[in-house]
Amino acid sequence: MVPRARVFVDFWDFQLQWNNRTRKAGCDWTRLPPVLANQTSAILLYAGVAGSLSLEEVRVYASVATDSRRETRLRRWLDLFLDRQPGFRVFVRERRSQRRPVRCTKCGGTLEVCPVCSSALRSAPEKGVDAAIVTDLLSLGWDSAFDVGILVSSDADLIPGVERVQVRGIKIVNAAWLGHGHQLARTCWAHFQIDPLCESLSRPRSHDPT
């Protein structure tokens, strides 16, 4: 029986590291599923489990700031392009920026506006993405909807969910960046690094959604 695989992608965890390591070269997201599946199949074959996978679905979890023009464009790309690709499902959480003064750890003073443009300092922290990934790992795992989960993240907050779903005999394979996510990688059944895959996933910068 060919193992059924589902991919779980923490969008910002992946995209920010991608930007840092490729100097914002565009990522061809349509290539991501087969590239991840091939890496995982090689690991399974090495472990004597199986030599191929049936890739059922790629689930991408993102958040966007509703008051950011740039992220409004990202939301359109997520909804109108990525979510319409075969096998992809995109789940978007909305967040709103709030005023956030910066405190100096040396003198204790606070900075409320940018010293260059005088705009108020704001941030829009991500909320709900980790919980959504864990919820889907557990619910789909308990429904026996997949045999192998490919988890694209380096977030240690996902460890309890990974530990729990692996009790069911489901194998979670972690795809993360070099130097990141050691704790999560150790928890998963297996792991591999994304860095060597960048060339096979790259496309011209003009196509980069972020």
Sequence and secondary structure as in RCSB ss.txt:
>XXXX:A:sequence
MVPRARVFVDFWDFQLQWNNRTRKAGCDWTRLPPVLANQTSAILLYAGVAGSLSLEEVRVYASVATDSRRETRLR
RWLDLFLDRQPGFRVFVRERRSQRRPVRCTKCGGTLEVCPVCSSALRSAPEKGVDAAIVTDLLSLGWDSAFDVGI
LVSSDADLIPGVERVQVRGIKIVNAAWLGHGHQLARTCWAHFQIDPLCESLSRPRSHDPT
>XXXX:A:secstr
   EEEEEEEHHHHHHHHHHHHTT EE GGGHHHHHHHHHHHHHHHTTS S  EEEEEEEEEEEETT HHHHHHH
HHHHHTGGGSTTEEEEEEEE  EE  EE TTT  EE B TTT  B EE    SHHHHHHHHHHHHHHTT  SEEE
EE   GGGHHHHHHHHTTT EEEEEE TTS HHHHHHSSEEEESGGGHHHHEE GGG   
